[in-house]
């Protein structure tokens, strides 16, 4: 007799648990922030795939057409049900429905924005250092390429000399 263990899949999570996770997303401002998420995803995608940069508008349009907030909410809720028990989700929802919870949820997007702005400001401070490191690495790569070319020319010249002397 073999014993097979498996993790619960989304269909095995009870509907109350899933509903509580979706409620948490609603109360946390997920749907209000979702349009920003589209833009962030597009920007991230085209930055990591520069060949697609000229298609950013098309990519954003396709995302908007084929990926809905409800679809992502369902997938996110699945992950939340793995992280939080039903009771924990209910407790979080109770908090989010309180006046302090409302204020907290409203500031989540501001916190994300402030964090991104702070991170960007710190990154801008590093630009001279980044540029210097890139310059140094490019120089080292170029020097290595020149060294290899010189070696190859010397080997080729030595080969030609050896053939002439034969």
N, C-alpha and C positions, 0 to 999 in steps of 0.2 A: 504494500500500500504506500503510495507516495503522497506527500502533502505539498500542495502548491499554494504559495502565498502571493498575493498581488496587491498593489496599491489601489485604492478606490479611484475609479475614473469618474468624470463629470456626471455620467448618467447614474452612478451609484450614490452620489451625494443627494441627500433628501432635499425636497423642494423648499422646506422652511430654511434650511441652511443656505441654499443658493439665493433665496429671496432676501435673506438678511444681508448677504454679501452685496447683492445688487442695491439694496436700500442704502447700505453704507456708501456705495459709490455715488448714488444720487445726493445724499446728504453732504458728501465731502466736496461737491462741486466738480465731479468728474465730467459731467455733461457740459458744463460751462467752459471747462478748460480743454475739452476735446478738440475744438478747431485749432488751438495753439499747438496741440500735439501733432496734428497733420503737418503744419508748417515746420515744426522741429524735425519731424521724420524726413520730410522732403529735403530740407537743408542738410541734414546729416547724410542722407543717401547721396546727394549730388556731390558733397564734399569728399566722400569716400569713393565715389565713382565719377571722376571729373569728365569723362566722356559723355555723361548724361546731363551735364550742367545746362546745356542748351535746351534740354527737354524738361526742365524743372516745372514749367507750367502744365505740361501734359501729364507729368507724373502726379502732380498735385490733383489735377482733375480726375485722373484714374483712381487715385486713392479715395477721393471724395465720393466717387461713383460706386466703387466696389468694396470699400471698407467703411462700415457704419459704426457710429458710436455704440449702438446696441450690441453689435458683433464683438467689438473689443471689450465692452463691459461684461459680456457673458464670459469671455475668456479670462478676464481679470478676476471676475467673481469666482471662477473655478480655482484660481490660484489663492484667492482669499480664503476659500473654504478649506484649503490645505493648511493655511497658516493659522487660522482662527477657528475656535470651536463656535458652535451656534450661540452659546451663552456669551462668549467674548464679543461676537458680532452684535448681539443684542445690546450689550453694555456700551459698545462703541456708538451704536445708533442712538441710544438714549442720550449719550453725551452730545452727539452731533445735533440732536434736536433741542438741546438746552440753549439758553442764550449764549453761554460761554462756547458751546460747541459750534453754534452758528458763526460766531466771531472767529473761532479757530479755522473753520472751513473756508471762510472768506479770505483769511490771510494766507492760506496754503498757496494760492497762486501768486500772491505778492511775495511770499517767502521764496518761492521758486524763481520768480523774476529777479528779486534782489540778489539771490545766490548766484544766478547766472550773470548778472551785471557785475557783481563783485569778482567772480571768477574771471570774467572777460577783462576787467580792469587790471587784475593781477597778471593775467596773460600778457596784456599790452606792456606791462612793465618789463616782462621777460623778453620782449621782441629783440632788443639789441643783443642779449646773450644768445638767443636762439639763432639770430643771424650770424653771430660770430662763430658759433659751433658749426653751423651749416657751411660757412665759408672755409673754416679749417678742414672740415671733412671733404669738401669738394677739392681743396688744394691737395690733400693727401691722396685722394682718388686720382686726380690728374697727374700728380708726381709718380704714383705707382704705374699708371698707364704709360707715361713717358719712359720710365725705367724699363718696363717690359718691352716697349718698342725698341729702345736702344739695345737691349739684350738680344732681341730677335734680329735686328740689323747686324749686330756683331756676329751672331751665330751664322747668319746668311753670308756675310762677308767672309768669314772663316771657311765656310763650305765652298764658296766660289774660289778662294785661294787654294784650297786643297785640291780642287778639281783641275785648276790651271797647272799646278805643279806636277800633276800626274802625267 
